[in-house]
Structure formats: C-alpha cells, structure tokens
C-alpha cells in the first residue's frame, strides 16, 4: 500500500480510495505519517544512538550531583548559623533549609537539562531560590513568633553565603562542562531545519559556540533532493521528514528557522516532536535581539512576540545607581594604585601623568575622558607617520608593538591600570561601567548609519568587546559586539561582563 501526504505538515493516508489523492505539503524523501497522527514514531534506522545516550548520561549525572551539592551546601550553611541553638533545633533548621532550597531551585527550573551550562539560567535560579527561602524563614518567624525563633543570622548572613557558595559550585561545574564540550564531549545531537542559507548560518553559529552544547548532525531542507550536504552535514530529508528523521537519527533537539514553518504546520510539528520526546527550538528572524527585549504576549488567540524598543526607566535607574555606587567604591580602592602609576609615568617620561581626550558619549554629547598617560607626549604627531602600519581594520588604529607607548605604559596597559581614572567619568555620569568603547570625534564622523546605534547608551569602561578578545578583535567584530550589547543590555548582563572583565584583565588577554 503506497503512502502519500494529506496536509502541509506531512500526511499519511492509504492509496485505496478510488479518487486520486492530492499532494498538499512540501515534498519528502519518502511517505511520512501525519504530524497530527496519534500513532507513535518508530525508529526505522539502525544508526547508533551513542551520542544521545552519552548526552543523557552526562545530563543526568550533572543534575543529580548539582541537587546533592545544593542540599549539602544548604545544610552546611544552616549548621554554621544555628549550631549554638542545640542539636535538636539545629537539625530541624538544617533539614528544612536543605530541602527548602532544593525545592525552590527546582520550582525556579534550575535543574532542567535545557539550562545545563547556561550561566544566567543556573545562577538566577539559585538566587531566586535563596530569596524565596529567606522570605519563607522570615514569614515563619513572624507568624510563629511565640513557638519558633528563626535565627536572624541564618536569614541575613546564611542566605547570601549560600548563594555565593552555590554560585562558586555552579561556576566550577559549568567550566568543566564547557571544557568537555570544547573536546566534542557532552554534546546534544541536533537537527537543523531551514533553507540552505539559513542552515549554513545556523550551523556556523552553533559551531562557533560549542559551550552551548548543540552538535549539528543532520539537516532538513524544503527541497530534500537539492543537495547532499550543507556546511559539512548531511541533508537527510525535507520538512515533512523532520520528525521521523529526528527519531531515526536519535536527535535530542530540532533547531528550526522561523521562516521555514509557521502557523498550523509549526503547531503540528511541536505536537509530533513532543510525542517523539524531542525538543524544538525556533530561531527567529530577528537579528541580535534576545534576552529581556523579547516576551510573549497572548492576544486574539495567538502568541505575539513583543519586542522591547526602549529600555524601561526602572532598568535605566538600576544601571545608573549600580554604576555610581560601584565606581565610587572603586575610585576609593584604586586611589593608591593610580597615585603610584602617576608617579611612575612622571619619573620615566616627560609630560604630565594624566591624559585627557575629548570623546563622544550618550546621544552624541562630548565629554573629557581621563586616563593615565601611556604614550610619549608627541604620540599624535607620530600616529600620522604610522597610519600605513596600522593593524586595525575600519576606523581603528592598532599596532601590537606601538612605538608610541612607553615602557611603563606597556605595563599599565597590560594590567589595565591606565583605565582606572575613568571611574571618575562614571561617577560624573559621562560613562558607565559597561558599554561600548567611547569613540573619538573623527570616528563618529565616519560612522555608517547603523554604527551610530552605539551612541544610544553611555560608553563603558568595559564591554562585550573587551571580554571577547579586546585588541585582538577587528573593527567589524567590535562593532557587532557593541551593537549586540546596545540591543540586549540588562543589569544581569552588566554583572556578568564585569566578572569576565576581571578574568580578562588577570590573564592580560588581548591587551597591548
């Protein structure tokens, strides 16, 4: 009995009726069962599922050990904060704290396999659990004041300590997982679906970031017979083949370009993949838009994708408060290093210790940026003679062995001490802790239209480009990272960039 398609999502009807059946869906390599069918998808290939089994074993071990570690850390913190209240009460608080913390992390979806290796998801789940557990303990103390006396130190010292310990534990686990994925281990078998150009783009993106764990192993195109391979992976079918191919190839995740399927067909596909126990990830056509800017807004029976066009005032206020508070503290702490560096500059080269330069800030407004001088006084005159030797692309002038830099200046640049006076610019409000690099007037004058978007936020002491290679990046890569930050910044992203900046400065990567 021959099988043909009956709808746009892959049909399955017998060829017995006397009237001819009309093909009403995209072509497939062979007849497939309808995505809306209630029949199970049975593997019809003998391919090994070692990749899928390895990933499931790793993910199960990761989740299990994380749950156990969270429980132990919560118990240790509770014991340290309540041991003086007697062993009975200490035991009760320890069990409640350990079980409660694990429960709240689970409710915050912190143990989902999908979030493994994702720092924001794991860290935010732990933070949310700590806050909820602290609120519960405070509520119990208030409600049962005469029966139960919850130690204040457990709430106000124990909960922050618990989050720090869990953060350190998760950071170590994530680093080990990322190193394993860089070696090609613990990868998630992935089927990529879309047009040829979309598949090429998605595969390149996934391969460029192996720490996310996606391993493109096969592809499905609208025309399954058009090509044998795309970007090094085999084309194994058309759109109608997606589910059966996922089952046959032992796929864990299907990454689908949004332009490939929509409406009822996409809905049917999600049903079918759900029955096959395969995750579905849809890659939107929006470029470099993610994070807090995207939310789903159900309306009129459809799910609308709400794209935030401007940062809300509360987020801007939170960023401003964080910038000024941290910069003020940083300025006090770095006063001695700045003074010592200034003395070293004055002693070893002619000229003042500080360098002032006009830069362009928020919405094109100019300001005077402060740095410790790292070059000779005639650096600008020398630059004109060195323009042909520039190693930078676009508007950037860069030289790995810049003769304008003094010996002391090289040390200051390597350690980023020369940037510390910019903390004063942050306190004044000219700059932010995190943002695009503050450009020169001549650079802004030569900006293409889209690059002007960099001026939509305050320039930063550090940013995505600093933690992604610093001076090793070319102009186009630096602009792309800056625009990505401008479009998707958040306070949590700023904190993550500050953490990564500390690591980059310590290693001295890309600084010259």
JOBELPE-V995474 format. One record per residue. SS is DSSP state (alpha for helix, beta for strand, coil for the rest). NEAR is the number of other ideal C-beta (glycine too) atoms within 12 Angstrom. D_LAST is the distance of its C-alpha to the last C-alpha in Angstrom with 2 decimals. Layout:
BEGIN
ss->(SS	SS)
near->(NEAR	NEAR)
d_last->(D_LAST	D_LAST)
END
This chain:
BEGIN
ss->(coil	coil	beta	beta	coil	coil	coil	coil	coil	coil	coil	coil	beta	beta	coil	coil	coil	coil	coil	coil	coil	coil	coil	coil	coil	coil	coil	coil	coil	coil	coil	coil	coil	coil	coil	coil	coil	coil	coil	coil	coil	coil	coil	coil	coil	coil	coil	coil	coil	alpha	alpha	alpha	alpha	alpha	alpha	alpha	alpha	alpha	alpha	alpha	alpha	alpha	alpha	alpha	alpha	alpha	alpha	alpha	alpha	alpha	alpha	alpha	alpha	alpha	alpha	alpha	alpha	alpha	alpha	alpha	alpha	alpha	alpha	alpha	alpha	coil	alpha	alpha	alpha	alpha	alpha	alpha	alpha	alpha	alpha	alpha	alpha	alpha	alpha	alpha	alpha	alpha	alpha	alpha	alpha	alpha	alpha	coil	coil	coil	coil	coil	alpha	alpha	alpha	coil	coil	coil	alpha	alpha	alpha	alpha	alpha	alpha	alpha	alpha	alpha	alpha	alpha	alpha	alpha	alpha	alpha	alpha	alpha	alpha	alpha	alpha	alpha	alpha	alpha	alpha	alpha	coil	coil	coil	coil	coil	coil	coil	coil	alpha	alpha	alpha	alpha	alpha	alpha	alpha	alpha	alpha	alpha	alpha	alpha	alpha	alpha	alpha	alpha	alpha	alpha	alpha	alpha	alpha	alpha	alpha	alpha	alpha	alpha	alpha	alpha	alpha	alpha	alpha	coil	coil	coil	coil	coil	beta	beta	beta	beta	beta	beta	coil	coil	alpha	alpha	alpha	alpha	alpha	alpha	alpha	alpha	alpha	alpha	alpha	alpha	alpha	coil	alpha	alpha	alpha	coil	beta	beta	beta	beta	beta	beta	beta	coil	coil	coil	coil	coil	coil	coil	coil	beta	beta	coil	coil	beta	beta	beta	beta	beta	coil	alpha	alpha	alpha	alpha	alpha	alpha	alpha	alpha	alpha	alpha	coil	coil	coil	coil	beta	beta	beta	beta	beta	coil	coil	coil	coil	coil	alpha	alpha	alpha	alpha	alpha	alpha	alpha	alpha	alpha	alpha	alpha	alpha	alpha	coil	coil	coil	beta	beta	beta	beta	beta	coil	coil	coil	coil	coil	coil	coil	alpha	alpha	alpha	beta	beta	beta	beta	beta	beta	coil	coil	beta	beta	beta	beta	beta	beta	coil	coil	coil	coil	coil	alpha	alpha	alpha	alpha	alpha	alpha	alpha	alpha	alpha	alpha	alpha	alpha	alpha	alpha	alpha	alpha	alpha	alpha	alpha	alpha	alpha	coil	alpha	alpha	alpha	alpha	alpha	alpha	alpha	alpha	alpha	alpha	alpha	alpha	alpha	alpha	coil	coil	coil	coil	coil	beta	beta	beta	beta	beta	beta	beta	coil	alpha	alpha	alpha	coil	beta	beta	beta	beta	beta	beta	beta	coil	coil	beta	coil	coil	coil	alpha	alpha	alpha	alpha	alpha	alpha	alpha	alpha	alpha	alpha	alpha	coil	coil	coil	coil	coil	coil	coil	coil	coil	coil	coil	coil	coil	coil	coil	beta	coil	alpha	alpha	alpha	alpha	alpha	alpha	alpha	alpha	alpha	coil	alpha	alpha	alpha	coil	coil	alpha	alpha	alpha	alpha	alpha	alpha	alpha	coil	coil	coil	beta	beta	beta	coil	coil	coil	coil	beta	coil	alpha	alpha	alpha	alpha	alpha	coil	coil	coil	alpha	alpha	alpha	alpha	alpha	alpha	alpha	alpha	coil	coil	coil	beta	beta	beta	coil	coil	coil	alpha	alpha	alpha	coil	alpha	alpha	alpha	coil	coil	alpha	alpha	alpha	alpha	alpha	alpha	alpha	alpha	alpha	alpha	alpha	alpha	alpha	alpha	coil	coil	alpha	alpha	alpha	alpha	alpha	alpha	alpha	alpha	alpha	alpha	alpha	alpha	alpha	alpha	alpha	alpha	alpha	coil	coil	coil	coil	coil)
near->(10	13	23	28	33	27	29	29	36	43	30	31	26	14	17	12	12	7	8	11	21	13	19	18	33	32	26	35	26	23	28	42	34	32	41	26	25	13	16	15	32	13	20	17	20	9	21	15	22	15	29	32	16	25	36	23	18	28	29	18	21	33	29	19	22	35	29	19	30	41	31	23	35	42	31	25	36	39	27	24	30	32	22	14	23	13	13	12	23	24	18	25	38	31	20	27	42	31	23	33	48	35	23	34	41	24	18	26	21	36	33	22	30	25	29	39	38	26	31	28	26	37	31	30	35	43	30	27	40	39	23	26	40	33	19	27	36	22	17	24	22	16	13	14	12	8	11	20	21	33	31	17	23	41	31	18	19	35	38	22	25	43	33	20	27	39	30	19	29	37	23	19	33	29	18	23	36	24	17	25	29	20	13	16	22	37	35	37	37	41	48	46	50	38	30	26	18	30	39	25	24	39	34	19	25	33	26	16	21	25	27	30	39	36	34	43	38	40	46	51	41	33	24	29	17	19	24	15	18	30	25	20	32	24	35	36	39	36	44	43	44	50	46	43	43	44	34	32	39	31	45	38	39	46	42	40	32	23	22	37	36	23	16	17	30	28	22	32	42	28	23	38	35	21	25	33	21	34	28	34	30	30	31	24	20	19	17	25	23	22	26	25	25	22	16	13	13	11	10	7	6	14	18	13	21	16	22	21	11	15	26	16	10	13	24	22	14	22	33	27	20	26	38	26	18	27	35	20	17	29	27	17	14	28	18	14	25	29	18	21	34	31	18	26	35	19	15	22	28	14	23	16	31	26	33	19	25	20	33	31	34	27	16	21	19	20	27	22	34	32	34	40	33	37	32	24	19	17	25	18	13	19	24	14	16	23	17	10	18	20	21	25	15	22	26	27	26	29	23	18	12	25	19	28	31	31	18	29	33	26	24	37	30	25	26	34	33	36	38	33	39	42	37	30	35	39	25	23	20	31	40	41	40	40	40	42	40	39	35	23	21	17	29	27	14	16	25	17	9	18	27	22	23	40	30	25	38	42	42	43	40	45	41	38	37	36	31	28	23	34	29	22	28	23	27	19	24	34	32	26	33	39	31	28	39	36	32	30	41	30	29	25	36	37	27	29	35	30	24	27	30	18	21	28	27	15	17	20	21	26	31	24)
d_last->(70.97	68.20	65.56	64.06	61.89	63.33	60.46	56.90	55.51	57.22	60.95	63.52	67.16	70.00	71.39	74.92	75.83	77.86	75.73	72.51	69.23	66.65	62.99	61.06	57.54	54.64	55.48	54.93	55.20	58.24	60.34	58.71	60.05	59.59	56.63	59.15	61.41	62.19	62.40	59.73	57.25	58.03	55.63	57.04	54.51	54.24	50.46	48.97	47.63	45.52	42.31	44.00	45.59	42.36	40.64	43.69	43.85	40.19	40.48	43.75	42.37	39.27	41.51	44.09	41.71	39.96	43.38	44.44	41.26	41.62	45.24	44.57	41.78	44.03	46.89	44.92	43.78	47.36	48.85	46.49	47.51	51.25	52.48	54.30	56.54	58.45	58.01	59.93	57.96	54.71	55.60	56.44	53.20	51.19	52.83	52.63	48.96	48.00	50.12	49.29	45.53	45.76	48.15	45.95	42.88	45.16	46.48	42.92	42.45	39.90	41.45	41.61	40.44	38.79	36.28	35.26	31.51	31.05	29.38	30.72	34.24	34.53	33.01	35.00	38.17	37.81	37.15	40.14	42.28	41.48	42.39	45.58	46.62	46.16	48.25	50.93	51.17	51.49	54.13	56.09	56.05	57.31	59.91	61.28	60.85	64.15	63.75	60.04	57.66	54.07	51.88	49.54	46.87	46.87	46.03	43.69	41.89	42.69	41.55	38.00	37.74	39.02	36.37	33.55	35.08	35.59	32.06	30.74	33.34	32.52	28.78	29.52	32.00	29.75	26.95	29.62	31.05	27.76	27.18	30.75	30.30	27.30	29.84	32.34	34.46	35.93	35.59	37.98	40.07	39.58	41.69	40.01	42.43	42.15	42.33	40.55	37.54	37.30	37.53	34.77	32.47	33.44	33.10	29.58	28.61	30.32	28.86	25.28	25.83	27.99	27.62	30.16	32.60	34.17	35.20	36.73	39.78	42.06	42.50	45.39	45.76	48.40	49.85	49.93	51.18	48.59	46.03	45.96	42.23	39.38	35.74	36.90	39.24	43.02	44.92	47.73	49.66	50.03	49.83	53.24	52.13	49.29	51.16	53.06	49.99	48.10	51.02	51.41	47.73	47.41	44.77	43.43	41.72	42.47	39.64	41.44	40.29	42.10	43.47	45.26	47.77	48.89	51.91	54.67	53.18	50.01	52.27	54.38	51.38	50.22	53.77	53.85	50.44	51.55	54.60	52.50	50.14	47.08	44.41	43.78	40.44	40.55	37.44	38.01	37.44	35.34	31.74	28.98	31.60	32.12	32.34	34.27	34.98	37.47	40.86	44.21	47.09	50.50	52.89	56.00	55.93	52.47	48.97	46.90	43.10	42.15	38.77	37.51	36.65	35.57	34.23	37.19	37.46	37.51	34.08	32.66	34.35	33.05	29.44	30.00	31.68	29.03	26.24	28.13	29.37	26.14	24.24	27.11	27.03	23.26	23.61	26.35	24.61	21.38	23.43	23.36	19.59	19.12	21.87	20.60	17.11	19.01	21.26	18.59	17.12	20.72	21.71	19.03	18.83	21.37	21.38	21.46	19.15	18.57	17.30	19.52	19.23	21.64	20.53	22.79	23.91	26.75	29.21	27.68	28.23	25.97	24.72	22.81	19.47	18.50	15.24	14.79	14.10	10.88	12.04	15.37	18.37	18.86	15.49	17.46	19.91	17.41	15.88	19.38	19.51	16.22	17.06	18.54	15.42	13.38	12.06	12.50	15.96	18.35	17.53	13.74	12.20	8.87	8.02	5.98	7.59	8.29	11.42	11.74	9.31	11.64	11.65	12.25	9.58	6.89	9.09	9.58	6.19	6.22	9.74	9.66	12.54	11.80	12.93	16.20	18.36	18.26	20.72	23.22	22.72	23.51	26.59	27.77	27.50	25.08	22.49	22.65	20.84	20.24	20.18	18.49	15.62	17.57	17.98	18.88	22.54	22.17	20.34	23.20	25.75	24.63	24.53	27.01	29.56	28.20	24.65	26.33	26.98	23.52	25.17	27.84	26.08	24.26	20.49	18.66	16.28	15.32	16.77	17.42	14.41	12.09	14.32	14.69	11.37	9.03	6.91	9.02	12.02	13.89	15.81	18.97	17.62	15.87	19.21	21.26	19.64	20.01	23.61	24.35	23.44	25.50	28.43	28.50	27.03	29.00	28.83	28.67	25.74	23.92	24.70	23.47	20.09	19.82	20.70	18.16	15.40	16.47	16.20	12.71	11.55	13.80	12.49	8.75	8.84	6.54	3.81	0.00)
END
